[in-house]
């Protein structure tokens, strides 16, 4: 059974870089059937796509975050990562790693990590 | 402001039927892209409820159904149960943004 697990600091200072890693088990991020991505949810608010990466290395970023976001993958470790630079309090959120794609549709998110809260504060 | 518009809240008594709307535009739902629905119970990650507009993954009760028409989609829940109290999100693809978009979410309260 596929499992995704986020890891990284829960507290980041303003203007610094937020870095998270998602470790995937029970499936391979090298599969051509899926994209692997990040979604965030500010406290008490809705979901926002951050971006995703394909096994080939191609990436998609939300235009509103594109200038500050980098998603990368380490296929040898079966992990993918997120970096958001120059963070502000507005980046405080629960960050989910997720898998999208497969037979149910190219854009459907069928697996989610449990989420990790990242707070931006000095 | 979300690209897909949902009502902030809906409510219903146990056993009743409720619907949650998701209104988009010609660059997403109206362009023919599939709509997906997710259920988020308090303190948990979202869970896929409906894919391909009206299909349920195995394990999702048939009390949940989806539909799509024009630039809008709807999620219907019949035989409302206390355990259905959650936040519900619609999602689609937007060609103008070249990416996935979510609705703002709807909080369902079971009275």
Boltz contact constraints between the chains, C-beta under 6 A:
constraints:
  - contact:
      token1: [A, 46]
      token2: [B, 104]
      max_distance: 6.0
  - contact:
      token1: [A, 46]
      token2: [B, 105]
      max_distance: 6.0
  - contact:
      token1: [A, 47]
      token2: [B, 89]
      max_distance: 6.0
  - contact:
      token1: [A, 47]
      token2: [B, 102]
      max_distance: 6.0
  - contact:
      token1: [A, 49]
      token2: [B, 100]
      max_distance: 6.0
  - contact:
      token1: [A, 60]
      token2: [B, 99]
      max_distance: 6.0
  - contact:
      token1: [A, 96]
      token2: [B, 45]
      max_distance: 6.0
  - contact:
      token1: [A, 104]
      token2: [B, 51]
      max_distance: 6.0
  - contact:
      token1: [A, 105]
      token2: [B, 34]
      max_distance: 6.0
  - contact:
      token1: [A, 105]
      token2: [B, 51]
      max_distance: 6.0
  - contact:
      token1: [A, 105]
      token2: [B, 52]
      max_distance: 6.0
  - contact:
      token1: [A, 107]
      token2: [B, 93]
      max_distance: 6.0
  - contact:
      token1: [A, 107]
      token2: [B, 100]
      max_distance: 6.0
  - contact:
      token1: [A, 108]
      token2: [B, 36]
      max_distance: 6.0
  - contact:
      token1: [A, 108]
      token2: [B, 51]
      max_distance: 6.0
  - contact:
      token1: [A, 110]
      token2: [B, 48]
      max_distance: 6.0
  - contact:
      token1: [A, 112]
      token2: [B, 45]
      max_distance: 6.0
  - contact:
      token1: [A, 114]
      token2: [B, 45]
      max_distance: 6.0
  - contact:
      token1: [A, 115]
      token2: [B, 45]
      max_distance: 6.0
